[in-house]
């Protein structure tokens, strides 16, 4: 199962990404967790050891290394390799804990242009390599889906769009849907977070009727800001996310 998780900042996509990874790890599936968000909080949400995360530098900040891998220099245009060999990068920078392999990618900031610079070419190739691996994969992404090129999108099983029942979050959902369609993603579901009433779930579904609402998550006061899943192994969140994971796999198997 290879799932990209996207949404407006602050809607809970990192919490959902971490929870899905931990559930897959409990099943002995040793998933990949890819942090493709500029805030780089996924490792902390997963509860990885602090000593493993303390000195982590997102790959996106190693611009010279990424550009050289593509046969260019950081910030330079011109000719470069679109499909560089990234095997060594993955092996050198993956972090393993809790039966999960984490790769902190980050995002190359190009002023929102979405240009194909050599650095982004290498990052997209890394993600494409992981998507085609024979392991479960959860990618915590920004709303702009910067790392998902058309070739990668076609190998992703589904996009899970996280939102909340407020206008700011809901306005982002149609934009993510349009971007996903543009790169060839055909299977998408919306997951509502911080939903406490049926009318809030209805509001989410009505905001983007062309995408089905997979389910909703509520409020979980047991969560801690500094370590999302610390001490909540028996929480309602885990139970609710487990149901979401089951429903997601049922939907994927039904579409296969």
Order of alpha helices (4+ residues) and beta strands (2+ residues): beta-alpha-beta-alpha-alpha-alpha-alpha-beta-beta-alpha-beta-alpha-beta-alpha-beta-alpha-beta-alpha
